[in-house]
Amino acid sequence: MAYDADFGEWVREHFEGLGPLEIKRMFGGAGVYASGVMFALLDDGVVWLKADQALAPALREAGSRQFTYPTKDGRTMSMGYWTLPDSALDDPDEALAWARRSLEVALRTAASRRTRA
């Protein structure tokens, strides 16, 4: 994973409607936080949005791809993060709409973890 500070500024501009964002470097990339929860990853100029079973199909239909990585034993693992659709890269309103949906997923996930604890 790689993180570029200029790309982080692009993300801040496109997602400013979410309120204050915090971008924290991690594993060479970065996590994007709003309202105290991480809802996106940044890696090599790609925004990966957190998704659940409800949001993932919409992202897939919009042309997004799921975050996957190879394991040492040759398997492919996937995570619940999907690329920001290409159509949203040049459309700040669309980018913000997807980010809002992803943030809602992250907030629901955090709330369900708190109630289970």
C-alpha positions in Angstrom: 0.0 0.0 0.0 1.2 3.5 -0.7 -0.2 6.9 0.4 0.4 10.2 -1.3 -0.4 13.4 0.7 -1.6 15.2 -2.4 -4.1 12.4 -2.9 -5.2 12.8 0.7 -6.0 16.4 -0.1 -8.1 15.4 -3.1 -10.0 13.1 -0.7 -10.5 15.9 1.8 -11.9 18.2 -0.9 -14.2 15.6 -2.4 -15.5 14.3 1.0 -15.6 17.7 2.8 -19.4 17.4 3.1 -18.8 14.7 5.7 -17.3 17.2 8.1 -13.8 17.0 9.6 -11.7 14.1 8.2 -8.7 12.5 9.8 -6.3 10.6 7.5 -4.0 8.2 9.4 -1.1 6.5 7.7 -1.1 2.7 8.1 0.8 -0.1 6.4 2.1 2.3 3.7 -1.5 3.4 2.9 -3.9 5.4 5.0 -7.2 5.1 6.7 -9.9 7.8 6.4 -11.9 8.6 9.5 -15.0 10.7 10.0 -17.2 10.8 13.1 -14.7 8.6 14.9 -14.8 5.7 12.6 -12.7 4.5 9.6 -14.8 4.4 6.4 -12.2 4.3 3.7 -8.7 3.2 2.8 -6.3 5.1 0.5 -3.7 3.0 -1.5 -1.7 3.9 -4.6 -4.2 6.6 -5.6 -7.3 4.4 -5.1 -10.1 5.1 -2.6 -11.5 2.0 -1.1 -14.9 2.4 0.6 -16.1 0.3 3.5 -19.2 -1.7 2.4 -21.6 -4.2 3.8 -24.0 -6.7 2.2 -26.4 -3.9 1.3 -23.8 -1.5 -0.2 -21.5 -3.9 -2.0 -24.0 -4.9 -4.7 -24.6 -1.2 -5.6 -20.8 -0.6 -5.7 -20.4 -3.7 -7.9 -23.1 -2.5 -10.3 -21.4 0.9 -10.5 -18.2 -0.8 -11.7 -16.3 -1.0 -8.4 -14.0 -3.9 -7.5 -13.5 -5.5 -4.2 -10.2 -5.2 -2.2 -8.4 -8.5 -2.5 -4.9 -9.7 -1.7 -3.0 -12.9 -2.1 -2.0 -14.9 1.0 1.3 -16.8 1.5 -0.4 -20.1 0.7 -1.7 -18.9 -2.7 -5.3 -18.2 -1.7 -7.0 -14.8 -2.4 -8.5 -13.1 0.5 -11.1 -10.3 0.2 -12.0 -7.4 2.5 -15.2 -5.4 2.9 -13.8 -2.5 0.9 -14.7 -1.5 -2.7 -13.2 1.1 -5.0 -14.9 4.4 -5.4 -16.7 4.1 -8.8 -14.7 5.6 -11.7 -17.8 7.9 -12.5 -17.3 9.5 -9.1 -13.7 10.4 -9.6 -14.6 13.5 -11.6 -17.9 14.2 -9.9 -17.5 15.5 -6.3 -21.2 15.2 -5.6 -21.3 11.5 -6.6 -18.0 10.9 -4.6 -19.6 12.5 -1.6 -22.8 10.4 -2.0 -20.8 7.2 -2.0 -18.7 8.3 0.9 -21.8 9.1 2.9 -23.1 5.6 2.3 -19.8 4.1 3.3 -19.7 6.2 6.5 -23.2 5.0 7.4 -21.9 1.4 7.1 -18.9 2.2 9.3 -21.2 3.8 11.9 -23.6 0.9 11.9 -20.7 -1.6 12.3 -19.3 0.4 15.2 -22.7 0.7 16.9 -23.3 -3.1 16.6 -19.9 -3.8 18.1 -20.7 -1.6 21.0 -24.0 -3.3 21.7 -22.4 -6.8 21.5 -19.7 -5.7 24.0 
